[in-house]
Amino acid sequence: MNSIIENEHIVAVTLTGSAPAGQSVASIAGKNLKKTVLELGGSDAYIVLEDADLEKATELATYGRLQNNGQTCIAAKRFIVLEGIYDDFLKLFTEKMQAATMGAPTDENTYYGPLARLDLRDELHEQVEKTISQGGKLVIGGKIPNLKGAYYPATILADLKPGMEAFDEELFGPVASVIKAEDEAHAIELANNSKFGLGSGVITENKERGEKVALQLEAGSSYVNKLVGSDPRLPFGGIKTSGYGRELSSYGIREFTNTKTIWID
């Protein structure tokens, strides 16, 4: 990697990867005064307000947590739910996560399949067990199945607080973190209490309120009543340890062009 970045013909570097990988690339590029764009990990928080349609909210949450077996940087990972609907959300969310079929990717009835590697599955399980030891509540899942392959069941960890593994760190697999908030302001505070800042979301029946909350979330993008996505028409990237710079759209193109001033008098 060093020889590629240091090569005189390379003038800029972009990376999609983990925070440690981003730090390494940025360090080498910085020593050579070369620009970088880093798109790193995330622990996307979705605030579920008390006026949300719970059927839609839990459907979105289930798909958002299990798509690609939970292995995407912009997957929905933390669900911050106002206390007035917390129990109802958790009950319905649990039912839908339990109903999702785990199986072979080649089976059209499969909702989600195995993780990419066994070591990643084992690391995820260690994070789940650590969270439980810290006082997190295991609602469903959390057990390695007796199957060939890196399978891990749909898992829900609830009653989480800052300082717990599943609150603070990125869980790269089908494990959902459910967090109770006292009110809207507390929900925003909990969502922003993260070293990550890639994507975020708000689920509400009041779009104006959703936009107001989304504006206060510390992330590269915030979606209301929709899962965070990567769209070539829109700039994409994060803040904090989720990286810097933007990919896609006109903003992404400008990251790797020279804005040059020419003055003729």
PyMOL commands that set and color helices and strands:
alter all, ss='L'
color gray80, all
select helices_A, chain A and resi 2-6+19-31+54-70+83-99+118-133+165-168+184-192+207-214+249-254
alter helices_A, ss='H'
color red, helices_A
select strands_A, chain A and resi 12-16+35-39+44-48+76-82+137-140+155-158+175-181+196-197+199-203+221-224+239-240+243-244
alter strands_A, ss='S'
color yellow, strands_A
deselect
rebuild
show_as cartoon
